[in-house]
Amino acid sequence: MPKRPGRRPTCSPCRTALKVEQAFDDGTGTMNLALTPLANALAAKQPETVRIWLSRPHVRELLTALATGRLPLTHDGLAGHDRPIAARYLRHELMACGILPTVDKHLLDTEQWLHRRLAELVEHPHQPLLRRFALWHQLPRLRTTAAARPLRATARPYVTQQFTQAQAFLTWLHERGIAPATLTQADLDTWYATARVHQRHRVHGFLTWAITHGHLPRHLVASALMFKPGAVITQQRRLALLRRFTTDDHADVGTRTAACLLLLYAQPLSRIQDLTTADVLDHDGELSIRLGDPPAPVPEPFATLLRQLVDAAGPPPALLFPGRLAGQPVAYTTLHNRLRALGFPIKEGRVAALRQLVLQAPAPVVADALGFHPTTATRQVTNAGGTWSRYPSPRS
């Protein structure tokens, strides 16, 4: 029905469409055509949700700046905006509808964090060394990994904590009047004696890099990292938890599936959250899941639960655990908190599962099938008291 001149739309979708047109006005009274895919994507969402989002002043300001060209419609343009949370949400919407090229969100967030942190440390006496560490070591390694596979949710915390401890170590040197070039083994041992365990672990990467590249004396020796065996739950409790999460329908299907993936295959949450329907394979009614090579079989009754999650997700390659951001998986902390709210022992359950697996098969086989590093699997053989040290001898 043609709209009467001067008459405001009355239905909810029409009111929302009008607000979108106004927000995307390029300054000439018409909508910026480059933002048409985003307008279509918003039209598919709940009208009330879109109107609430558009009613926020900083969101309207950001959209107007993009529509009028005052803010470049690029990743760099959004990265420089003074409202990073709003820009981050909009970036994912723009990537999901094809306006911006898809890039790894963890890489983008880490790059922005490092650049902001370096800008804040401009007066730090060792800012040039920290800058080299961040831009010459940390970011290149992160970009190389992102080019090979999607980064896990733990990538950013690992980099930021490593940088923070490097800064704390160099601050400790400055406060004692010690120049990096004159650092002695006695000084380094003193720091190790007074630092906490997490500080010693996080600074190890910086020390190794700085010694190797001559930023610290090459004769120094950074203490080797020591890994504790870790607490575990009993096999009886592990089986009881599996029985609970495969049969108890009080929790949502996604949380129950995540718990079973952890208890059966010892998968970390950072890997579980990225799984898609393309990772679940169905061969003549027999399910398998691609965690490594070859895919691992999925036993009943977990197979039934996994099928429910796949059916609800939609056609491949839909995310099994979708998040709030368009095209992005559920946040690591969200999935972690959901399991914790149910009293689930995340770390203890995962370690127990991995130890049980390496007692049943050689560590290299488990590592290949479940996507672990061989060293990780081998370490758990020792912790579990197993005797596997190599592949079993071939039979004739």
SULDA-V383604 format. One record per backbone hydrogen bond with DSSP energy under -1.0 kcal/mol. NH is the residue of the N-H (numbers start at 1). CO is the residue of the C=O. E is the energy in kcal/mol with one decimal. If there is no record, write none. Layout:
# SULDA-V383604
nh:co:e
NH:CO:E
NH:CO:E
This chain:
# SULDA-V383604
nh:co:e
7:4:-2.1
15:11:-2.2
16:12:-2.2
17:13:-2.5
18:14:-2.0
19:15:-1.9
20:16:-2.2
21:17:-2.3
22:18:-2.2
23:19:-2.4
24:20:-2.1
25:22:-1.1
26:30:-2.6
32:24:-2.7
35:32:-1.6
36:33:-1.7
39:35:-2.1
40:36:-2.4
41:37:-1.9
42:38:-2.5
43:39:-1.7
45:42:-1.4
50:46:-2.1
51:47:-2.5
52:48:-2.2
53:49:-1.9
54:50:-2.6
55:51:-1.4
56:53:-1.1
60:56:-2.2
61:57:-2.5
62:58:-1.8
63:59:-2.6
64:60:-2.6
65:61:-2.0
66:62:-1.9
67:63:-2.8
68:64:-2.3
71:65:-2.3
74:72:-2.1
78:74:-2.0
79:75:-2.3
80:76:-1.3
81:78:-1.4
87:83:-2.4
88:84:-2.3
89:85:-2.1
90:86:-2.3
91:87:-2.4
92:88:-1.6
93:89:-1.5
94:90:-2.5
95:91:-2.2
96:92:-2.3
97:93:-1.6
98:95:-1.2
99:94:-1.8
100:94:-1.5
108:104:-2.2
109:105:-2.6
110:106:-2.0
111:107:-2.5
112:108:-2.4
113:109:-2.1
114:110:-2.5
115:111:-2.3
116:112:-2.3
117:113:-2.6
118:114:-2.5
119:115:-1.8
120:116:-1.7
121:117:-1.2
124:121:-1.8
127:124:-1.9
130:126:-2.1
131:127:-2.6
132:128:-2.1
133:129:-2.3
134:130:-2.4
135:131:-2.9
136:132:-2.5
138:133:-2.5
139:134:-2.6
141:137:-1.7
142:138:-2.3
143:139:-2.8
144:140:-2.1
145:141:-2.1
146:142:-2.4
147:143:-1.8
149:145:-2.3
155:152:-1.8
158:154:-2.0
159:155:-2.1
160:156:-2.9
161:157:-2.4
162:158:-1.9
163:159:-2.5
164:160:-2.5
165:161:-2.2
166:162:-1.7
167:163:-2.4
168:164:-2.2
169:165:-2.4
170:166:-2.3
171:167:-2.3
172:168:-2.1
173:169:-1.9
174:170:-2.2
175:171:-2.5
177:174:-1.5
178:173:-2.8
182:179:-1.6
183:180:-1.1
188:184:-2.3
189:185:-2.6
190:186:-2.0
191:187:-2.0
192:188:-2.3
193:189:-2.0
194:190:-1.3
195:191:-1.8
200:196:-2.1
201:197:-2.1
202:198:-2.3
203:199:-1.9
207:203:-2.4
208:204:-2.5
209:205:-2.2
210:206:-3.1
211:207:-2.6
212:208:-2.3
213:209:-2.1
214:211:-1.1
215:210:-2.1
216:210:-1.7
220:217:-1.5
238:234:-2.2
239:235:-2.4
240:236:-2.0
241:237:-2.6
242:238:-2.2
243:239:-2.3
244:240:-2.2
245:241:-2.6
246:242:-1.5
247:243:-1.0
248:244:-2.9
256:252:-2.0
257:253:-2.5
258:254:-2.3
259:255:-2.1
260:256:-2.0
261:257:-2.5
262:258:-1.7
263:259:-2.2
264:260:-2.8
265:261:-1.6
266:262:-1.1
267:261:-1.3
271:268:-1.5
272:268:-2.2
273:269:-2.4
275:272:-1.7
277:318:-2.7
279:276:-1.6
280:277:-1.2
281:288:-3.0
283:286:-2.5
286:283:-1.8
288:281:-2.3
289:296:-2.8
290:279:-3.2
291:289:-1.1
293:368:-2.6
296:289:-2.6
298:287:-2.3
303:299:-1.6
305:301:-1.4
306:302:-2.8
307:303:-2.2
308:304:-1.7
309:305:-1.6
310:306:-2.3
311:307:-2.7
312:308:-1.8
313:309:-1.3
314:310:-1.2
320:275:-2.4
323:328:-2.8
328:325:-2.1
330:321:-3.2
335:331:-2.2
336:332:-2.5
337:333:-2.7
338:334:-2.0
339:335:-1.8
340:336:-2.3
341:337:-2.3
343:340:-2.0
344:339:-2.2
346:344:-1.4
349:345:-2.5
350:346:-2.1
351:347:-2.3
352:348:-2.0
353:349:-2.0
354:350:-2.3
355:351:-2.4
356:352:-2.0
357:353:-2.1
358:354:-2.3
359:355:-1.0
361:357:-1.3
366:362:-2.1
367:363:-2.7
368:364:-2.2
369:365:-2.3
370:366:-2.1
372:367:-1.9
377:373:-1.7
378:374:-2.6
379:375:-2.4
380:376:-1.5
381:377:-1.2
382:378:-1.5
383:379:-2.1
384:380:-2.0
385:382:-1.1
386:381:-2.9
